[in-house]
Amino acid sequence: MHVLLIGGTGHVGCHLTPQLIENGFEVSVLASGRTSQPNEAVWDKVRIIKHNYSSESLPDAVFEKPPDCVIDMLGSPNTYEWFHGHAAHIIVCGSLWMLGEPKVVPTPESPQSVPCPFPGYAKRYEKIHADLEQAKCDGIAFTAIMPPNICGPGKIPLEAMGGRSLEVHQAHAAGETVILPEGGECLIGPCDAADIANLFYLAVSNREAARGEIFNAGAAYALTATQLVNTFADIYKTTIPIRYVSWREYTENVSPDIGAYWHFKAHMCPDISKARHKLGYEPQYTPEQTLSRAIEWMYRQGLM
């Protein structure tokens, strides 16, 4: 089977591409070239097609050998229109945040009581549903996968300010005080990029089970915000004091950016039971393990 992977050199793609090759798939990767191709020998078997993602058309090389399956890690709004007459299976990547603020945890693959506060995510979620319904009419297998916070080697992990700041991680390692909002603890679910890649692989390998479905990816459980800080303390082998402030003070003076404070407002604890039941998905790494793997990678890269 020929798989075209859009964004195949990204964080999840760098795990998924080798997994596909090692299991006998022919793989083409559409990439901008901004991210370097890994040096592992398995990548010698990958056909790389350079593409400017700002373009509304695809290079001719994509259709020299039409793919049987297309995986879009980047969420292009044109993916279905580009490939519905060529590929038998289209798999797209969404985000758990597209569902809005959860009213239940673990959170199923359905819109929650509060609409998604991020217009880009909301628009993309509408497009995913429209493509899913159109695919049913067209007889095409369409699948969407919704990861939570992506973690693991290859990218600076989420820190206790809700970003991916190297400086904040250095402060954690130095044992500096972390400020958190008081009240009910929010659940935070770092999931290893390797586990997310595996769910995409399972969807490719089980087309009929994945047809017409939206699946949550995720770890087996989530951490409270306090547990997140304590996990960093364990990894950095230090003590990190925590000071709790009111939600108003937190969002006005400590962390006013919604993209950061949303991690401490909206639970990120996905219900992965559908992926387990239909595709046999079992995450390999706990949140603590994936955070540790990511920080070990930071040290190897000389970032810490």
DRENVOMAR-796204 format. One record per residue (C-alpha): z, x, y; residue in three letters. Coordinates in nm, 3 decimals, decimal comma, always signed. Example, Ala and Ser with C-alpha at 12.3 -4.5 7.8 and 13.67 -1.06 7.14 Angstrom:
+---------+---------+---------+-----+
!      c3 !      c1 !      c2 ! res !
+---------+---------+---------+-----+
!  +0,780 !  +1,230 !  -0,450 ! ala !
!  +0,714 !  +1,367 !  -0,106 ! ser !
+---------+---------+---------+-----+
END
This chain:
+---------+---------+---------+-----+
!      c3 !      c1 !      c2 ! res !
+---------+---------+---------+-----+
!  +0,000 !  +0,000 !  +0,000 ! met !
!  -0,089 !  +0,124 !  +0,348 ! his !
!  +0,188 !  +0,081 !  +0,606 ! val !
!  +0,139 !  +0,128 !  +0,979 ! leu !
!  +0,465 !  +0,211 !  +1,153 ! leu !
!  +0,471 !  +0,163 !  +1,531 ! ile !
!  +0,737 !  +0,394 !  +1,671 ! gly !
!  +0,767 !  +0,585 !  +1,346 ! gly !
!  +0,906 !  +0,902 !  +1,505 ! thr !
!  +1,199 !  +0,722 !  +1,672 ! gly !
!  +1,561 !  +0,712 !  +1,558 ! his !
!  +1,516 !  +0,456 !  +1,278 ! val !
!  +1,154 !  +0,553 !  +1,215 ! gly !
!  +1,251 !  +0,911 !  +1,131 ! cys !
!  +1,450 !  +0,769 !  +0,839 ! his !
!  +1,204 !  +0,499 !  +0,739 ! leu !
!  +0,883 !  +0,704 !  +0,739 ! thr !
!  +1,003 !  +0,959 !  +0,478 ! pro !
!  +1,152 !  +0,679 !  +0,267 ! gln !
!  +0,816 !  +0,503 !  +0,253 ! leu !
!  +0,627 !  +0,825 !  +0,170 ! ile !
!  +0,874 !  +0,926 !  -0,099 ! glu !
!  +0,834 !  +0,585 !  -0,265 ! asn !
!  +0,457 !  +0,606 !  -0,288 ! gly !
!  +0,341 !  +0,425 !  +0,026 ! phe !
!  +0,054 !  +0,551 !  +0,239 ! glu !
!  +0,188 !  +0,573 !  +0,594 ! val !
!  +0,022 !  +0,589 !  +0,935 ! ser !
!  +0,243 !  +0,626 !  +1,242 ! val !
!  +0,150 !  +0,508 !  +1,589 ! leu !
!  +0,335 !  +0,731 !  +1,834 ! ala !
!  +0,320 !  +0,821 !  +2,202 ! ser !
!  +0,387 !  +1,187 !  +2,135 ! gly !
!  +0,695 !  +1,194 !  +2,360 ! arg !
!  +0,915 !  +1,244 !  +2,051 ! thr !
!  +0,838 !  +1,548 !  +1,841 ! ser !
!  +0,729 !  +1,498 !  +1,483 ! gln !
!  +1,001 !  +1,621 !  +1,243 ! pro !
!  +0,941 !  +1,949 !  +1,063 ! asn !
!  +1,012 !  +1,827 !  +0,710 ! glu !
!  +0,728 !  +1,875 !  +0,460 ! ala !
!  +0,710 !  +1,501 !  +0,386 ! val !
!  +0,563 !  +1,447 !  +0,733 ! trp !
!  +0,252 !  +1,644 !  +0,629 ! asp !
!  +0,153 !  +1,332 !  +0,434 ! lys !
!  +0,182 !  +1,105 !  +0,740 ! val !
!  -0,126 !  +1,017 !  +0,946 ! arg !
!  -0,022 !  +1,033 !  +1,313 ! ile !
!  -0,220 !  +0,828 !  +1,565 ! ile !
!  -0,144 !  +0,902 !  +1,930 ! lys !
!  -0,120 !  +0,597 !  +2,155 ! his !
!  -0,024 !  +0,523 !  +2,514 ! asn !
!  +0,210 !  +0,224 !  +2,477 ! tyr !
!  +0,131 !  +0,102 !  +2,828 ! ser !
!  -0,221 !  +0,020 !  +2,709 ! ser !
!  -0,294 !  -0,339 !  +2,607 ! glu !
!  -0,543 !  -0,227 !  +2,340 ! ser !
!  -0,514 !  -0,009 !  +2,033 ! leu !
!  -0,710 !  +0,307 !  +1,950 ! pro !
!  -1,002 !  +0,256 !  +1,710 ! asp !
!  -0,837 !  +0,491 !  +1,461 ! ala !
!  -0,580 !  +0,221 !  +1,381 ! val !
!  -0,846 !  +0,002 !  +1,222 ! phe !
!  -1,047 !  +0,272 !  +1,042 ! glu !
!  -0,831 !  +0,178 !  +0,747 ! lys !
!  -0,657 !  -0,152 !  +0,827 ! pro !
!  -0,290 !  -0,158 !  +0,721 ! pro !
!  -0,156 !  -0,394 !  +0,456 ! asp !
!  +0,177 !  -0,403 !  +0,638 ! cys !
!  +0,266 !  -0,336 !  +1,002 ! val !
!  +0,619 !  -0,244 !  +1,109 ! ile !
!  +0,681 !  -0,260 !  +1,483 ! asp !
!  +1,002 !  -0,079 !  +1,578 ! met !
!  +0,932 !  -0,109 !  +1,952 ! leu !
!  +0,896 !  -0,484 !  +2,000 ! gly !
!  +0,548 !  -0,495 !  +2,151 ! ser !
!  +0,459 !  -0,848 !  +2,269 ! pro !
!  +0,104 !  -0,802 !  +2,133 ! asn !
!  +0,177 !  -0,696 !  +1,776 ! thr !
!  +0,100 !  -1,031 !  +1,614 ! tyr !
!  -0,219 !  -1,078 !  +1,816 ! glu !
!  -0,334 !  -0,726 !  +1,729 ! trp !
!  -0,278 !  -0,746 !  +1,354 ! phe !
!  -0,275 !  -1,108 !  +1,233 ! his !
!  -0,636 !  -1,082 !  +1,118 ! gly !
!  -0,580 !  -0,750 !  +0,940 ! his !
!  -0,232 !  -0,712 !  +0,790 ! ala !
!  -0,082 !  -0,939 !  +0,525 ! ala !
!  +0,275 !  -0,864 !  +0,639 ! his !
!  +0,407 !  -0,801 !  +0,990 ! ile !
!  +0,767 !  -0,683 !  +1,037 ! ile !
!  +0,921 !  -0,655 !  +1,384 ! val !
!  +1,247 !  -0,514 !  +1,515 ! cys !
!  +1,469 !  -0,729 !  +1,735 ! gly !
!  +1,835 !  -0,694 !  +1,830 ! ser !
!  +2,155 !  -0,880 !  +1,752 ! leu !
!  +2,203 !  -0,914 !  +2,129 ! trp !
!  +1,902 !  -1,148 !  +2,137 ! met !
!  +2,120 !  -1,419 !  +1,982 ! leu !
!  +2,352 !  -1,443 !  +2,283 ! gly !
!  +2,731 !  -1,420 !  +2,286 ! glu !
!  +2,857 !  -1,502 !  +1,935 ! pro !
!  +3,063 !  -1,814 !  +1,877 ! lys !
!  +3,147 !  -1,709 !  +1,519 ! val !
!  +3,191 !  -1,378 !  +1,339 ! val !
!  +3,033 !  -1,257 !  +1,121 ! pro !
!  +2,736 !  -1,383 !  +1,327 ! thr !
!  +2,441 !  -1,544 !  +1,145 ! pro !
!  +2,073 !  -1,512 !  +1,239 ! glu !
!  +2,068 !  -1,805 !  +1,480 ! ser !
!  +2,111 !  -1,856 !  +1,856 ! pro !
!  +2,474 !  -1,880 !  +1,964 ! gln !
!  +2,649 !  -2,113 !  +2,211 ! ser !
!  +2,592 !  -1,889 !  +2,514 ! val !
!  +2,229 !  -1,794 !  +2,593 ! pro !
!  +2,130 !  -1,429 !  +2,583 ! cys !
!  +2,213 !  -1,284 !  +2,930 ! pro !
!  +1,939 !  -1,019 !  +2,906 ! phe !
!  +1,602 !  -1,166 !  +3,016 ! pro !
!  +1,396 !  -0,907 !  +2,827 ! gly !
!  +1,578 !  -0,978 !  +2,501 ! tyr !
!  +1,561 !  -1,354 !  +2,556 ! ala !
!  +1,185 !  -1,340 !  +2,614 ! lys !
!  +1,133 !  -1,120 !  +2,309 ! arg !
!  +1,338 !  -1,356 !  +2,091 ! tyr !
!  +1,121 !  -1,650 !  +2,199 ! glu !
!  +0,812 !  -1,448 !  +2,106 ! lys !
!  +0,954 !  -1,360 !  +1,764 ! ile !
!  +1,010 !  -1,730 !  +1,690 ! his !
!  +0,664 !  -1,824 !  +1,816 ! ala !
!  +0,504 !  -1,554 !  +1,599 ! asp !
!  +0,710 !  -1,660 !  +1,299 ! leu !
!  +0,587 !  -2,019 !  +1,327 ! glu !
!  +0,226 !  -1,910 !  +1,389 ! gln !
!  +0,239 !  -1,681 !  +1,087 ! ala !
!  +0,337 !  -1,976 !  +0,867 ! lys !
!  +0,026 !  -2,160 !  +0,983 ! cys !
!  -0,192 !  -1,852 !  +0,934 ! asp !
!  -0,056 !  -1,774 !  +0,587 ! gly !
!  +0,080 !  -1,434 !  +0,694 ! ile !
!  +0,418 !  -1,294 !  +0,590 ! ala !
!  +0,624 !  -1,236 !  +0,906 ! phe !
!  +0,972 !  -1,085 !  +0,914 ! thr !
!  +1,213 !  -0,993 !  +1,193 ! ala !
!  +1,510 !  -0,758 !  +1,154 ! ile !
!  +1,799 !  -0,767 !  +1,401 ! met !
!  +2,008 !  -0,447 !  +1,416 ! pro !
!  +2,342 !  -0,417 !  +1,598 ! pro !
!  +2,437 !  -0,091 !  +1,771 ! asn !
!  +2,226 !  +0,184 !  +1,610 ! ile !
!  +2,419 !  +0,498 !  +1,523 ! cys !
!  +2,394 !  +0,806 !  +1,303 ! gly !
!  +2,232 !  +1,151 !  +1,330 ! pro !
!  +1,952 !  +1,179 !  +1,582 ! gly !
!  +2,103 !  +1,009 !  +1,885 ! lys !
!  +2,420 !  +1,029 !  +2,094 ! ile !
!  +2,637 !  +0,743 !  +1,963 ! pro !
!  +2,801 !  +0,462 !  +2,157 ! leu !
!  +3,118 !  +0,576 !  +2,331 ! glu !
!  +3,425 !  +0,387 !  +2,454 ! ala !
!  +3,269 !  +0,314 !  +2,796 ! met !
!  +2,983 !  +0,122 !  +2,633 ! gly !
!  +2,712 !  +0,384 !  +2,687 ! gly !
!  +2,569 !  +0,692 !  +2,518 ! arg !
!  +2,700 !  +0,951 !  +2,764 ! ser !
!  +2,753 !  +1,309 !  +2,656 ! leu !
!  +3,008 !  +1,350 !  +2,935 ! glu !
!  +3,215 !  +1,057 !  +2,804 ! val !
!  +3,209 !  +1,204 !  +2,454 ! his !
!  +3,329 !  +1,535 !  +2,597 ! gln !
!  +3,613 !  +1,344 !  +2,765 ! ala !
!  +3,699 !  +1,183 !  +2,430 ! his !
!  +3,704 !  +1,526 !  +2,265 ! ala !
!  +3,937 !  +1,650 !  +2,540 ! ala !
!  +4,177 !  +1,361 !  +2,476 ! gly !
!  +4,131 !  +1,194 !  +2,813 ! glu !
!  +4,262 !  +0,840 !  +2,860 ! thr !
!  +4,025 !  +0,552 !  +2,780 ! val !
!  +4,046 !  +0,225 !  +2,972 ! ile !
!  +3,981 !  -0,097 !  +2,781 ! leu !
!  +3,997 !  -0,465 !  +2,879 ! pro !
!  +4,317 !  -0,635 !  +2,771 ! glu !
!  +4,332 !  -0,957 !  +2,572 ! gly !
!  +4,139 !  -1,040 !  +2,256 ! gly !
!  +3,980 !  -0,735 !  +2,097 ! glu !
!  +3,602 !  -0,732 !  +2,077 ! cys !
!  +3,438 !  -0,627 !  +1,750 ! leu !
!  +3,192 !  -0,338 !  +1,768 ! ile !
!  +2,955 !  -0,266 !  +1,479 ! gly !
!  +2,790 !  +0,076 !  +1,477 ! pro !
!  +2,530 !  +0,080 !  +1,198 ! cys !
!  +2,365 !  +0,393 !  +1,065 ! asp !
!  +1,994 !  +0,433 !  +1,139 ! ala !
!  +1,945 !  +0,521 !  +0,771 ! ala !
!  +2,090 !  +0,183 !  +0,667 ! asp !
!  +1,872 !  -0,002 !  +0,917 ! ile !
!  +1,568 !  +0,188 !  +0,790 ! ala !
!  +1,656 !  +0,086 !  +0,437 ! asn !
!  +1,650 !  -0,282 !  +0,530 ! leu !
!  +1,299 !  -0,240 !  +0,672 ! phe !
!  +1,200 !  -0,064 !  +0,351 ! tyr !
!  +1,341 !  -0,348 !  +0,140 ! leu !
!  +1,145 !  -0,600 !  +0,348 ! ala !
!  +0,822 !  -0,405 !  +0,289 ! val !
!  +0,894 !  -0,380 !  -0,083 ! ser !
!  +0,987 !  -0,749 !  -0,125 ! asn !
!  +0,724 !  -0,928 !  +0,079 ! arg !
!  +0,766 !  -1,275 !  -0,064 ! glu !
!  +1,146 !  -1,267 !  -0,030 ! ala !
!  +1,109 !  -1,147 !  +0,329 ! ala !
!  +0,834 !  -1,394 !  +0,425 ! arg !
!  +0,928 !  -1,614 !  +0,721 ! gly !
!  +1,278 !  -1,470 !  +0,752 ! glu !
!  +1,497 !  -1,318 !  +1,020 ! ile !
!  +1,751 !  -1,074 !  +0,877 ! phe !
!  +2,055 !  -0,915 !  +1,035 ! asn !
!  +2,108 !  -0,547 !  +0,968 ! ala !
!  +2,457 !  -0,404 !  +0,995 ! gly !
!  +2,743 !  -0,219 !  +0,837 ! ala !
!  +2,979 !  -0,389 !  +0,593 ! ala !
!  +3,233 !  -0,453 !  +0,871 ! tyr !
!  +3,298 !  -0,390 !  +1,241 ! ala !
!  +3,571 !  -0,213 !  +1,439 ! leu !
!  +3,789 !  -0,346 !  +1,718 ! thr !
!  +3,758 !  -0,164 !  +2,049 ! ala !
!  +4,095 !  +0,002 !  +1,986 ! thr !
!  +3,983 !  +0,110 !  +1,639 ! gln !
!  +3,668 !  +0,256 !  +1,795 ! leu !
!  +3,877 !  +0,476 !  +2,024 ! val !
!  +4,109 !  +0,575 !  +1,738 ! asn !
!  +3,806 !  +0,664 !  +1,526 ! thr !
!  +3,686 !  +0,899 !  +1,799 ! phe !
!  +4,035 !  +1,051 !  +1,813 ! ala !
!  +4,026 !  +1,114 !  +1,436 ! asp !
!  +3,676 !  +1,267 !  +1,451 ! ile !
!  +3,757 !  +1,489 !  +1,749 ! tyr !
!  +4,097 !  +1,574 !  +1,598 ! lys !
!  +4,290 !  +1,476 !  +1,907 ! thr !
!  +4,492 !  +1,191 !  +2,056 ! thr !
!  +4,317 !  +0,957 !  +2,299 ! ile !
!  +4,557 !  +0,743 !  +2,507 ! pro !
!  +4,442 !  +0,390 !  +2,589 ! ile !
!  +4,522 !  +0,199 !  +2,908 ! arg !
!  +4,452 !  -0,174 !  +2,913 ! tyr !
!  +4,353 !  -0,357 !  +3,232 ! val !
!  +4,255 !  -0,713 !  +3,316 ! ser !
!  +3,899 !  -0,824 !  +3,244 ! trp !
!  +3,836 !  -0,867 !  +3,615 ! arg !
!  +3,950 !  -0,516 !  +3,697 ! glu !
!  +3,751 !  -0,379 !  +3,404 ! tyr !
!  +3,421 !  -0,542 !  +3,504 ! thr !
!  +3,465 !  -0,489 !  +3,879 ! glu !
!  +3,609 !  -0,138 !  +3,894 ! asn !
!  +3,591 !  +0,032 !  +3,552 ! val !
!  +3,260 !  -0,074 !  +3,398 ! ser !
!  +3,058 !  -0,310 !  +3,622 ! pro !
!  +2,726 !  -0,267 !  +3,436 ! asp !
!  +2,670 !  -0,560 !  +3,198 ! ile !
!  +2,477 !  -0,335 !  +2,962 ! gly !
!  +2,799 !  -0,136 !  +2,913 ! ala !
!  +3,076 !  -0,397 !  +2,936 ! tyr !
!  +2,890 !  -0,641 !  +2,708 ! trp !
!  +2,998 !  -0,419 !  +2,417 ! his !
!  +3,355 !  -0,522 !  +2,497 ! phe !
!  +3,281 !  -0,890 !  +2,561 ! lys !
!  +3,038 !  -1,005 !  +2,287 ! ala !
!  +3,132 !  -0,938 !  +1,924 ! his !
!  +2,878 !  -0,730 !  +1,735 ! met !
!  +2,966 !  -0,814 !  +1,377 ! cys !
!  +2,650 !  -0,941 !  +1,205 ! pro !
!  +2,651 !  -1,157 !  +0,894 ! asp !
!  +2,438 !  -0,955 !  +0,650 ! ile !
!  +2,477 !  -1,193 !  +0,355 ! ser !
!  +2,116 !  -1,318 !  +0,372 ! lys !
!  +1,978 !  -0,963 !  +0,354 ! ala !
!  +2,211 !  -0,891 !  +0,065 ! arg !
!  +2,111 !  -1,205 !  -0,125 ! his !
!  +1,736 !  -1,199 !  -0,067 ! lys !
!  +1,663 !  -0,825 !  -0,046 ! leu !
!  +1,955 !  -0,651 !  -0,217 ! gly !
!  +2,063 !  -0,481 !  +0,107 ! tyr !
!  +2,384 !  -0,277 !  +0,083 ! glu !
!  +2,479 !  -0,050 !  +0,374 ! pro !
!  +2,567 !  +0,301 !  +0,262 ! gln !
!  +2,777 !  +0,402 !  +0,562 ! tyr !
!  +3,087 !  +0,251 !  +0,722 ! thr !
!  +3,117 !  +0,244 !  +1,103 ! pro !
!  +3,357 !  +0,539 !  +1,086 ! glu !
!  +3,118 !  +0,739 !  +0,868 ! gln !
!  +2,813 !  +0,678 !  +1,088 ! thr !
!  +3,005 !  +0,774 !  +1,403 ! leu !
!  +3,119 !  +1,092 !  +1,228 ! ser !
!  +2,762 !  +1,168 !  +1,117 ! arg !
!  +2,635 !  +1,121 !  +1,471 ! ala !
!  +2,899 !  +1,347 !  +1,623 ! ile !
!  +2,839 !  +1,613 !  +1,358 ! glu !
!  +2,471 !  +1,601 !  +1,461 ! trp !
!  +2,574 !  +1,647 !  +1,826 ! met !
!  +2,764 !  +1,961 !  +1,733 ! tyr !
!  +2,470 !  +2,093 !  +1,528 ! arg !
!  +2,242 !  +2,036 !  +1,827 ! gln !
!  +2,478 !  +2,229 !  +2,055 ! gly !
!  +2,553 !  +1,919 !  +2,262 ! leu !
!  +2,928 !  +1,949 !  +2,211 ! met !
+---------+---------+---------+-----+
END
